[in-house]
Amino acid sequence: MEREDDEPTFRLLFVCTGNICRSPYAQWRLKSLLAERKLQTVVVASAGTAALPGHVMSKPMLRRLAEGGVDASEFRSQALTHTSIEASDLILTATRDHRRAVSGLVPSSATRVFTLLQFRRLLRQAAVVQKVPTRPVTLQVLVARANDARGKAGASTSDDDIPDPWRKSRRTYKRACALIDEAVDEIANHLTDR
């Protein structure tokens, strides 16, 4: 899809289970970083494999975003659909199970669906192998680099999963947020060279 000024728009979809913790947190975190850096060509959304549409984000995630100056109170959950997958240029999931669910719904999405932590790991691998310069690139380039590194970086393991914090300890929420923050920050840095 094109924006009015003819710059290509890239659509990124985050996916978790209920779309009230991990995926909306990642969505709003990345949206905030891209807005700060005035990168308007990326549209960020989220969905859940078992979401009940219309729910608000979990309070611990809202609180963590608010601590960083992000007001996500208007967020409402939505279910993952064929349409949302097909409309996305990159799908980043919380776990390998979510990645399988996305690929199962739309098999043609396999080359553009990764777990968030897998995507970060593959980008790191690509940078080491190809000695990729640290200048801004597009998300299309990052997806291509991640796919090129997919076979060289080893199999995806449980290390590529972000634990589900829903109704768990503060420590679990904190750990999930920290993993998401680190990965999303790296993606934003690739895109904006900061």
N, C-alpha and C positions, 0 to 999 in steps of 0.2 A: 504494500500500500504506500502511496506517496503523500507527503505533506503538501500544503498549498504552495510552498516555495520550492517544490520539486526535489527536496532532499529526500532520499529514501528513508522510510521508517522501518526500524527493526523491532520485531515483537518478541519479547522474552516472557516466558511463563514459568513461574515457580509452582511446584506441586508438592503437597503433603497429603495427609489423610483427611483431616476435618476442615482444613483451610481456616484454622483459627489460631494456630501457633507459628510453626516454622515457616510455611510458605508466605503468609501475609507479612510476617516480620521481615523476611528477606526482600519481599516486594517493596515495602515502605522504606527499608534501609537503603536499597539501591536507588529508588526514586529520589530520595533525599540527596544522596551523593551526586547523582547526575544533575539534579536541579542546581545544587551549589556550584557545579562546574559548568553549568549552562549547556549541557549536552541534551538537546531536545529531539534527537532523531531516534531515541529508544523509548518504546512504550512497554511498561512493565506491568504485568498482571499476575494473579495467582488463582489457584483452584485446588480442590481436594478430591481425592479418589472416593471418599465416603462423606462428603460434606453435606450438611443440612443448610441449604442456601438461606442467607439473611442473618446469620449469627455474627456477633461482634467478635473482635480479636480477644484472645485471653488477656485478662488483666495484667499478669506479669509481663507479657510481651508489650502491651500498650505502655506500661510503666517504663520499661527499658527504653522504648523509642522516645517517650516523653523526656526522659533524662538526657537524651541527645538532641532535644529540641524538635522532635518530630511528632506532630499531632495526627494520629491515625484513627481518631474516634469515628470518622465517617466510614471506615472499612466495614464491609459486610461479606460474609463467605459466599462462595459459589462452587458449584459442582464441576468437576472435570467433564468435558464433553468432547465428542469427535470434532466439533466445530472449533473449540478453543485450541485443540492440539493442531489441527490443520492450519489454523490462522497464525501459529507461532513459528518463528524462525529458529528459536532455541528454547528447549524445555529443560529446566534444572529441577531435579527432584530431591527430596530430603533423604530418600533411601533407595536401595537397589530394588526393593519391592515396588515402590512407586514408579521407578523407571520401567520395570517389567509391565506394570499396569498401563502405562502410557503406550508403550510399544505394542501391547496386546490390543488396545483399542484402535490404534492406527499404526499398523506395521511399517508403513512408509516413513514414519517419524524416527526410525532407529538411528539414523546418522545425525540427528539433531537433539537427541535426548541423552542426558547425562545426569548422574547425581551431582549436586553442587560441589561436593568435596572431590569427586572424581574429575570434574571439569577443571577445578583449580590444580589438581595434581597433574593432569595432562598438559595444562598450559605451562606448568613449571618444567615438566619433562621436555616439552617442545623448545622452551627457551634454552635449556642446557644442551640439547642435541643440535639444534639449529643455530645456536648463539644469536637468538632473535634480539634485535636492538630494542631498547626500552623507549620507544617513541609511541605516540598514540596510534591505535589501529581501530578498525571497525569490529563490531561483533561478528560479522561474516568471516573476517580473517581469523578471529579467535576460534570460531567453530571449526574452520578448516584445519587450523593448527591442532586443536584437540583431537579431531578425527585422525589426523596423520600420526599423532602420538599414541592413539588408542592401542594399537597392536604392539607397540614397543615398550609401553610403560607397565606391563604386567596386568594380571587379572584384577578386576574390581573385587574388593573384600569388604568386610564389615567396617573397616577403617573409612570407607567412603559413605557411611551412613551417619546421619545426624540423629541422635536419640530423640524420641518423642517425649517432650516434657509434660504433656497434658496430665494434670492432676498428680504431678510428682513433686519432688522437693524443689526448694529454691535453687539448690545447687544444680539440679538437672536443667532447670530453666536457664540458669547462668551459663552452664556449659554449652547448651544448644545455641544461645545467643552469641557466645564467643566464637564458636565454630562458624556460624553464619556471618558474623561481622568480618572475620578474617578473610573468608572466601569472597564475599561481596566487595570488600575493600580492594582486594587484588584485582577483581574484574574491573572495577571503576578505575583503578590506576592504569591498567592496560589501555583503557579507552581514552583517558584524559592526560596521561603522562604526569601524574602527580603522586 
